Amino acid sequence: MSSQQEAAPAEELSEAVGRTEQVQDLVAVDRVNALAMTLDMDAAFSDGAVLPPGWHWLFFNPFVRRSELGQDGHPKRGGFLPDVGLPRRMWAGGRLRYVAPVRMGATATRHSTIEKVSAKSGRAGRLVFVTVRHVITQDGGTCIEEEQDIVYREAATPGAPPPRPEPAPDGAEWSEVVHPDSVLLFRYSALTSNGHRIHYDLPYAQQEESYRSLVVHGPLTATLLQGFATRCRPGSALASFSFRGVSPLFVDRSFTQQAAANGDGSLLLWARGPGGELAMRAEAGFGDGQR
């Protein structure tokens, strides 16, 4: 898609609101175990086990013919998600509520609705925000309710300096260091059917989207933070999780997951970049017992 393409008019964007889609997928234990090994965990899951929080992003993802891919490696715009006329796409954040377990070895259904589409202009140029609501069900009951915020942006300006990063908070009570590498990014891309070239194609990431290196997936960081949250609160089930990406993390630099207790029993979490910058902020709420 040309960087000169105009953003879609507001009336065209509003027509996408209310659009729905329904997708079924088998929550296959072999794919869950493949993610476990990708995250350097034991492949010990079996049919009937509960899917860990954030791991549902393994499923329900479109895998299309190569001729139906855009330049960035994503499926071409149009279809369920609107063609907003801007070339760069990013999953900016989301909110999840865990209602009931998703069990491995059984089929689940994702019901999706476009809730909101809005356009604005700012220092980053033209932006279009799309909010998609997903409800994942199994055996007729609701398991996960989720809202995803997707942002579309103009093409990167060659040579433009990156935005000044926001500093990460102080006061962490729990910390874990994460060491990403290109194999982790490749395997996560493959398992989630994510063809976005910023995660595996270094010349594209640098020359077309002006990143300094390969970018760690936002949903991968959010998945890691959810697992970290459950380790901070052993014996409690994750009931809700919200997150927002703030600045990118890169494949060649370690980052730190950190958390602090909130006054209401929830956890504030964040990913601290190697220079002390805030990469992602999140909040996790808990229920009693294991889901």
C-alpha positions, 0 to 999 in steps of 0.5 A: 500500500502506498504511503500516499494513500488517503485515509478513508472518509469518516462516513466509510469508517462508520459503516464498519461499526457493527460488522460481525464475524464468527470463527471456530477453532480446535483448541489443539493441545499440540499447538499449546505445547508448542507455545510452551516449548517456545517459552522454554516451558515443559510441554506437559499439557493434555486434553482437558487442561485449562488454557493459560491466560493469553494463550487463546491468541494462538487460535482464531487467526486467519491464514490466507493465500500469499497473494492475499497478503499486503506488503507488511505481511498481514492479510490485505485490508478489507473484509472484516477489518475495514480498509482505513487507507493507512499502511501501518497497523499495530495492536495497541492494547486491550481489555480481557475478562476471564469468565470460565476456563477454555479447555484444550482438546475441544472446539471453541468459537470466537464471536467478533464485533467492530464496536468503534472506529475513530480517526484523529490527527496529532504529532504522529500524523493521521491515525485511525483507531478500531476497537473490536470486541471478541467473545470466546465460547465453548460448549455454549458458555462464555469463557473470555470477553475481550476488547482489542484496540487496533491503530492504523498509522501513516507510513514512517518518515525516513530518518525521523527520530523515534518519539521520546520514551516515557520512563517506566515506574519505580517501586517494583515488588516483583521483577523478572528479566526476559531475554528475547531472540529471533527464534522466539519471535519467529516461532511465536509468529508462526504459531499465531499465524502472524505474518507481520514482517517487523518481527522477522524481516530486518531490512523491512523493519528498518527501511520501511517502518523505521525500527532499529531492529526486529520488534517483539510482538505486543501480544507476546509481551502481554502474554508474558505479563499475564503469566508473570502476574499469576506467578506473583499471585500463586493460588489465585486465578486471573480474572481480568487483564488490561494492557497498553503498548507504549514503546517498542521492545527489540529482539536484541535487548533484554527487558524486565517484567515488573509488578507492584500491588495495587490498593484494591488487591489487583496488580499494576504491571509493566514491561521496562525496556533496557534503557528504563523506558516504559514499553507496556503498562498493564493491570491484573485482577484476580479471583479465588482459586484456579480457573 
